[in-house]
Amino acid sequence: MANHSFPEFIEHKANFNTGWNSIGGKLIITPTQLIFRAHAFNFGDKSDRIFEIKDIVGYKKGFLTFLYISFRDGNTIKLTVWGKDELIRQLEERRQALV
């Protein structure tokens, strides 16, 4: 990453939405990845979900706290987060540094 110094990671509280299910946890933003880590007390799949920031192609702000992030492979994730603008800013700074 040319001339950019990012923290090792930044954390945001979030829910990862999968259909009717919402998994509580946190987003971890590293200089190159977006990681969702579920809280231990959730039901269902609690494995980390790891996405490469360089593969992000777009965002859509949904109703209230919903944020959709689209990826180069055609997949989209739906998150429930506070501070959508700040989250997008942090991801975009890193994405731009990776291209």
VOBA-1610 file (N, C-alpha, C; in pm, whole numbers, padded with zeros to 5 digits, always signed):
BEGIN
Met+00084-00117+00000Met+00000+00000+00000Met+00089+00124+00000Ala+00075+00201-00101Ala+00164+00316-00120Ala+00133+00429-00022Asn+00231+00463+00061Asn+00225+00580+00147Asn+00104+00587+00241His+00047+00475+00277His-00066+00477+00371His-00030+00392+00492Ser-00063+00446+00607Ser-00041+00374+00730Ser-00175+00359+00800Phe-00224+00237+00805Phe-00351+00209+00870Phe-00326+00132+00999Pro-00416+00148+01097Pro-00402+00067+01218Pro-00408-00082+01184Glu-00352-00163+01269Glu-00355-00308+01248Glu-00498-00358+01231Phe-00589-00301+01310Phe-00731-00333+01294Phe-00815-00227+01364Ile-00939-00214+01316Ile-01042-00128+01377Ile-01164-00217+01394Glu-01235-00203+01505Glu-01353-00285+01530Glu-01479-00199+01532His-01589-00255+01479His-01721-00193+01482His-01822-00300+01525Lys-01915-00265+01610Lys-02024-00357+01642Lys-02111-00372+01519Ala-02159-00495+01495Ala-02240-00519+01376Ala-02321-00647+01391Asn-02423-00657+01308Asn-02496-00781+01288Asn-02478-00821+01143Phe-02457-00948+01119Phe-02445-01003+00984Phe-02578-01068+00952Asn-02646-01020+00851Asn-02780-01067+00819Asn-02776-01174+00711Thr-02834-01289+00743Thr-02843-01400+00648Thr-02989-01441+00637Gly-03059-01387+00540Gly-03201-01416+00527Gly-03276-01363+00647Trp-03344-01453+00717Trp-03423-01413+00835Trp-03339-01409+00961Asn-03218-01460+00954Asn-03133-01468+01072Asn-03037-01349+01076Ser-03014-01298+01195Ser-02917-01192+01216Ser-02819-01240+01323Ile-02691-01239+01289Ile-02588-01289+01379Ile-02514-01169+01438Gly-02516-01156+01569Gly-02447-01046+01636Gly-02299-01070+01645Gly-02223-00962+01635Gly-02078-00974+01646Gly-02011-00842+01621Lys-01894-00851+01559Lys-01820-00728+01529Lys-01752-00740+01394Leu-01736-00623+01331Leu-01658-00613+01209Leu-01517-00575+01250Ile-01423-00639+01190Ile-01283-00606+01211Ile-01230-00563+01075Ile-01179-00441+01070Ile-01122-00389+00945Ile-00972-00385+00962Thr-00902-00462+00880Thr-00756-00460+00877Thr-00716-00375+00756Pro-00590-00356+00731Pro-00552-00280+00611Pro-00598-00345+00480Thr-00626-00477+00480Thr-00662-00545+00355Thr-00790-00627+00360Gln-00845-00649+00480Gln-00962-00738+00491Gln-01073-00678+00577Leu-01194-00722+00546Leu-01312-00695+00627Leu-01352-00831+00685Ile-01353-00841+00816Ile-01380-00969+00882Ile-01501-00951+00973Phe-01597-01043+00965Phe-01706-01045+01061Phe-01680-01160+01157Arg-01678-01129+01286Arg-01656-01230+01391Arg-01780-01234+01479Ala-01849-01348+01480Ala-01972-01365+01557Ala-01943-01377+01706His-02036-01325+01787His-02029-01347+01931His-02051-01496+01960Ala-01995-01546+02065Ala-02004-01688+02099Ala-02146-01734+02132Phe-02233-01644+02176Phe-02366-01685+02219Phe-02469-01687+02106Asn-02428-01674+01982Asn-02518-01684+01868Asn-02553-01829+01838Phe-02664-01848+01767Phe-02700-01979+01715Phe-02654-01986+01570Gly-02625-02105+01523Gly-02587-02122+01383Gly-02438-02110+01361Asp-02402-02076+01239Asp-02263-02070+01196Asp-02192-01952+01262Lys-02095-01980+01347Lys-02020-01876+01418Lys-01879-01856+01361Ser-01855-01914+01244Ser-01721-01901+01186Ser-01699-01759+01134Asp-01574-01718+01131Asp-01539-01587+01077Asp-01576-01582+00929Arg-01624-01467+00888Arg-01650-01441+00746Arg-01546-01337+00704Ile-01464-01373+00606Ile-01350-01289+00568Ile-01367-01245+00422Phe-01355-01114+00402Phe-01371-01054+00269Phe-01249-00968+00239Glu-01203-00971+00117Glu-01091-00889+00074Glu-01143-00750+00037Ile-01085-00648+00096Ile-01129-00511+00070Ile-01109-00474-00077Lys-01005-00523-00140Lys-00980-00491-00281Lys-01091-00541-00372Asp-01173-00636-00325Asp-01281-00692-00405Asp-01414-00618-00390Ile-01418-00514-00305Ile-01542-00437-00288Ile-01565-00352-00412Val-01688-00356-00464Val-01722-00275-00581Val-01833-00175-00554Gly-01899-00181-00439Gly-02004-00083-00413Gly-02071-00100-00279Tyr-02148+00006-00246Tyr-02220+00011-00119Tyr-02361+00061-00147Lys-02453+00018-00065Lys-02588+00071-00070Lys-02633+00090+00073Lys-02674+00211+00105Lys-02726+00239+00239Lys-02873+00202+00240Gly-02908+00109+00326Gly-03045+00065+00338Gly-03119+00142+00446Phe-03238+00100+00474Phe-03324+00161+00574Phe-03259+00157+00712Leu-03264+00268+00782Leu-03207+00283+00916Leu-03061+00241+00921Thr-03032+00128+00980Thr-02893+00089+01004Thr-02841-00018+00907Phe-02914-00048+00801Phe-02869-00151+00706Phe-02764-00096+00610Leu-02662-00177+00585Leu-02559-00144+00487Leu-02533-00268+00404Tyr-02538-00251+00273Tyr-02510-00359+00178Tyr-02373-00332+00117Ile-02288-00433+00114Ile-02157-00421+00052Ile-02150-00526-00059Ser-02119-00479-00181Ser-02112-00567-00298Ser-01966-00595-00333Phe-01945-00715-00385Phe-01811-00760-00418Phe-01799-00795-00566Arg-01677-00796-00612Arg-01644-00823-00752Arg-01703-00954-00803Asp-01715-01054-00717Asp-01766-01185-00759Asp-01919-01190-00768Gly-01985-01077-00743Gly-02131-01072-00753Gly-02204-01091-00621Asn-02133-01130-00517Asn-02195-01149-00386Asn-02217-01014-00317Thr-02321-01008-00235Thr-02351-00891-00153Thr-02377-00937-00012Ile-02323-00864+00085Ile-02353-00894+00225Ile-02439-00781+00281Lys-02521-00816+00379Lys-02608-00719+00443Lys-02571-00713+00590Leu-02539-00593+00635Leu-02499-00571+00774Leu-02593-00473+00840Thr-02605-00485+00971Thr-02672-00385+01052Thr-02563-00318+01133Val-02541-00188+01108Val-02433-00115+01172Val-02476+00028+01201Trp-02415+00087+01300Trp-02425+00231+01323Trp-02306+00294+01254Gly-02320+00418+01212Gly-02207+00489+01151Gly-02173+00437+01013Lys-02273+00421+00927Lys-02249+00368+00792Lys-02148+00453+00715Asp-02160+00585+00723Asp-02070+00672+00649Asp-01925+00653+00691Glu-01903+00642+00821Glu-01766+00622+00872Glu-01711+00487+00828Leu-01793+00385+00833Leu-01751+00251+00791Leu-01714+00251+00643Ile-01796+00312+00561Ile-01767+00322+00417Ile-01638+00399+00395Arg-01619+00510+00466Arg-01498+00590+00451Arg-01373+00507+00482Gln-01378+00432+00593Gln-01264+00350+00631Gln-01234+00242+00527Leu-01337+00178+00476Leu-01318+00075+00375Leu-01265+00135+00245Glu-01320+00249+00204Glu-01279+00311+00079Glu-01135+00361+00083Glu-01093+00416+00196Glu-00952+00457+00209Glu-00859+00340+00185Arg-00894+00227+00242Arg-00811+00108+00226Arg-00820+00051+00085Arg-00941+00048+00031Arg-00960-00004-00105Arg-00879+00078-00206Gln-00886+00210-00195Gln-00811+00297-00286Gln-00661+00276-00272Ala-00614+00250-00152Ala-00471+00226-00130Ala-00426+00094-00191Leu-00520+00002-00209Leu-00486-00130-00263Leu-00485-00134-00415Val-00546-00035-00480Val-00553-00038-00628Val-00435+00034-00690
//
